């Protein structure tokens, strides 16, 4: 088998809201847009995202409200210079679920929350102190 591309399907109540989040804050672009499905991609090694409508999933919060629950999926991206990304995301007003922190094993991590409750984890791998 030779895998030449990959995608993660996110089934949400409001695909357009997730698409705006991923295009505004994480550099994705819309490749295909229909009433029920939006295919997002980047030019780097990131996995494509396919955001699909789920009629029984209504997690869109009203203005000023938090989503009722998180989606049952987490999307994770590994980046370089996470501190700079954290500052950029904060300035842009991205919903930061877990602020930037360093784990004991050396990983720097932060988590964002999209409008449909999808948790987006962004990490930077660094060797732990003394390693």
N, C-alpha and C positions, 0 to 999 in steps of 0.2 A: 504494500500500500504506500502511496505517495500522496500525503495530504498537502494540498497547495493553498488552502485557505481554511479559515474557521470562522464560525459565528456563534453567538450566544443569543437565544431567543428569550426576550423579556415580555411576558404577557401581563399587560397592565390595563387599568381602566381608561387611561387617557394617553395614547401614544404620542400625540403632538406635544404634550407637556414634557414627557421624557426626552423627546427629540430636541426640544428647545434647550433643555438642561445639558445634554451631551454635546450639542453643537456650540452652545454659548460658553460652557466652562471647560470642556475637555477636548476641543478641537476636532470633533467628528463632523462629517458632512453627510447630508442626505443624498443617497444614491438612487433610491426608489421610494416614491411616496404614493400610497393609495389611501382609500378611506379607512382601512383597517390595519395596514402594515406600513412601517417605515423602516427601510434598510439604511443603516449608518455605517460609515467606513472612515478610515484614516489612511494616509500614505505611508505610515510606518508599520511596525510589526504588531500593532494592536489587533486583537480579535474584532471582527465586525460585530455589530449589534443589530438584531432585528427586533423592533418593538412592535408588538402585535396587540390588537384590542381584545380585551376580555370583558364581555358584557356583564359578567357577574362580579367583576373587580371594580368597585368604585371607591378608590382610595384618595381621590383628588380632594385635598383639604380646601376649605373656604379660606379667603384671605385672612391671614393672622393665625390660622389654626395649624397645628402639627398633623401629619397623617395619623389616622387611627392606629395603624399597625405597619410595621415594616413588611416589605415584600419578602417572600421566602427564598430570596436569592441575594447573593452578594457578588458584585463584579469587582475584580481586583486587577490593578495595573501597576507594574513596576516601572519607576521613572528614575531619572537622575536629577539632582538638585531639588529635592522635595521641599526644602525650606523655602526656596523661591516660589515654587508652585503653591505652597500653603499661603504665602503672602498675596500672590495673584488672586487665588480663589477667594480669600477673605475680602480683598478690595472689590472683587466683582459681585460680592454678596451671595456667593454659593452657600447653601445650607450646610454648615459643618456640623456633623453629628459627633465626631470625636476629634478634638484638636490634635495637632501634631505632637507626637511623643515618641520617645525611644524605648523600645522593649529591651529587657535584660540580655537577650541574645544578639542585640546589635541592630535589629531592624528599626528603621524610622517608619512611622505609620500615621495616617490620618484617614478619617472616614467622612464621606459626604452622603447626603440624602437627597434623592431626586424627588420631584413632586408626586410620584406614585409610590414612594416608600422604598424604592430600590436603593440598597446600600452600595456605595462605591468606595472601595478601599484603595488607597494609593500608598505604595510602599517604596522605600529605597533601602537596599541591602547594603549594610556596612559592617565590617568586622567588629565584634565586640571589643571593648577596651581590654588590652592585655593579650589579645589573640595573636 
